[in-house]
Amino acid sequence: MNTENKNVDPNELAIITAYAQMVFFTLQHSATEITPKSIKNEVKMFYEKFGNHEVKRLANIIIKEKK
């Protein structure tokens, strides 16, 4: 596995991380099985409903609550 970060925008990485955190949190706390299809549907729903900026904000709130 190649772990080099060539020309990765830190903001883009933060957005990807926020989506992953939100999707995992919501699927884990629902009756939905975690599958590639459910993850794809959840990411699509978050993007269409909230957009990148709001997903980052919500992910930060959830992570702070868990600590």
LUMRO-167441 format. One record per residue (C-alpha): residue number from 1; residue in three letters; chain; x, y negated, z. Coordinates in Angstrom, 3 decimals. Each point is the difference from the previous one (the first is absolute). Layout:
N
+-----+--------+--------+----------+----------+----------+
: num : residu : chaine :     east :    north :       up :
+-----+--------+--------+----------+----------+----------+
: NUM :    ALA :      A :        X :        Y :        Z :
...
+-----+--------+--------+----------+----------+----------+
! end
This chain:
67
+-----+--------+--------+----------+----------+----------+
: num : residu : chaine :     east :    north :       up :
+-----+--------+--------+----------+----------+----------+
:   1 :    MET :      A :    0.000 :    0.000 :    0.000 :
:   2 :    ASN :      A :    1.418 :   -3.357 :   -1.015 :
:   3 :    THR :      A :   -0.402 :   -2.539 :    2.816 :
:   4 :    GLU :      A :    1.692 :   -2.955 :   -1.679 :
:   5 :    ASN :      A :   -2.026 :   -3.211 :   -0.153 :
:   6 :    LYS :      A :    0.888 :   -1.658 :   -3.267 :
:   7 :    ASN :      A :   -1.694 :   -3.359 :   -0.554 :
:   8 :    VAL :      A :   -2.864 :    0.694 :    2.412 :
:   9 :    ASP :      A :   -2.015 :   -3.056 :    0.940 :
:  10 :    PRO :      A :   -0.432 :   -0.058 :    3.809 :
:  11 :    ASN :      A :   -3.516 :   -1.418 :   -0.369 :
:  12 :    GLU :      A :   -0.967 :    2.842 :   -2.338 :
:  13 :    LEU :      A :    1.365 :    2.549 :    2.453 :
:  14 :    ALA :      A :   -2.025 :   -1.614 :    2.812 :
:  15 :    ILE :      A :   -3.188 :    0.236 :   -2.085 :
:  16 :    ILE :      A :    0.593 :    3.674 :   -0.786 :
:  17 :    THR :      A :    0.672 :    0.731 :    3.673 :
:  18 :    ALA :      A :   -3.162 :   -1.841 :    1.054 :
:  19 :    TYR :      A :   -2.134 :    2.018 :   -2.411 :
:  20 :    ALA :      A :    1.544 :    3.244 :    1.245 :
:  21 :    GLN :      A :   -0.655 :   -0.959 :    3.623 :
:  22 :    MET :      A :   -3.602 :   -1.013 :   -0.673 :
:  23 :    VAL :      A :   -0.815 :    3.079 :   -2.066 :
:  24 :    PHE :      A :    1.530 :    2.416 :    2.486 :
:  25 :    PHE :      A :   -1.705 :   -1.716 :    2.944 :
:  26 :    THR :      A :   -3.457 :   -0.019 :   -1.588 :
:  27 :    LEU :      A :    0.180 :    3.564 :   -1.318 :
:  28 :    GLN :      A :    1.373 :    1.272 :    3.297 :
:  29 :    HIS :      A :   -2.885 :   -1.615 :    1.927 :
:  30 :    SER :      A :   -2.748 :    1.211 :   -2.322 :
:  31 :    ALA :      A :   -1.372 :    3.377 :   -0.935 :
:  32 :    THR :      A :    1.713 :   -0.202 :   -3.395 :
:  33 :    GLU :      A :    2.676 :    2.554 :   -0.842 :
:  34 :    ILE :      A :    3.337 :   -1.572 :   -0.955 :
:  35 :    THR :      A :    0.533 :    0.990 :   -3.636 :
:  36 :    PRO :      A :    1.651 :   -1.778 :   -2.927 :
:  37 :    LYS :      A :   -3.447 :   -0.840 :   -1.391 :
:  38 :    SER :      A :   -1.263 :   -1.459 :    3.298 :
:  39 :    ILE :      A :    3.181 :   -2.060 :    0.352 :
:  40 :    LYS :      A :   -0.399 :   -1.365 :   -3.529 :
:  41 :    ASN :      A :   -3.648 :   -0.867 :    0.607 :
:  42 :    GLU :      A :    0.798 :   -1.694 :    3.292 :
:  43 :    VAL :      A :    2.797 :   -2.118 :   -1.507 :
:  44 :    LYS :      A :   -2.300 :   -1.017 :   -2.864 :
:  45 :    MET :      A :   -2.755 :   -0.956 :    2.446 :
:  46 :    PHE :      A :    2.366 :   -2.090 :    2.152 :
:  47 :    TYR :      A :    1.410 :   -1.788 :   -3.046 :
:  48 :    GLU :      A :   -3.406 :   -0.802 :   -1.473 :
:  49 :    LYS :      A :   -1.594 :   -0.971 :    3.307 :
:  50 :    PHE :      A :    2.798 :   -1.871 :    1.772 :
:  51 :    GLY :      A :    2.995 :   -0.655 :   -2.252 :
:  52 :    ASN :      A :    3.677 :    0.135 :    0.911 :
:  53 :    HIS :      A :    0.143 :   -2.899 :    2.451 :
:  54 :    GLU :      A :   -2.899 :    1.210 :    2.136 :
:  55 :    VAL :      A :    1.259 :    3.609 :    0.028 :
:  56 :    LYS :      A :    3.364 :   -1.200 :    1.339 :
:  57 :    ARG :      A :   -1.758 :   -1.992 :    2.719 :
:  58 :    LEU :      A :   -2.268 :    2.901 :    0.995 :
:  59 :    ALA :      A :    2.910 :    2.453 :    0.087 :
:  60 :    ASN :      A :    1.935 :   -2.334 :    2.308 :
:  61 :    ILE :      A :   -2.998 :   -0.212 :    2.341 :
:  62 :    ILE :      A :   -0.431 :    3.783 :    0.115 :
:  63 :    ILE :      A :    3.704 :    0.641 :    0.627 :
:  64 :    LYS :      A :    0.055 :   -2.542 :    2.838 :
:  65 :    GLU :      A :   -3.062 :    1.642 :    1.597 :
:  66 :    LYS :      A :    1.628 :    3.442 :   -0.086 :
:  67 :    LYS :      A :    3.094 :   -1.178 :    1.927 :
+-----+--------+--------+----------+----------+----------+
! end
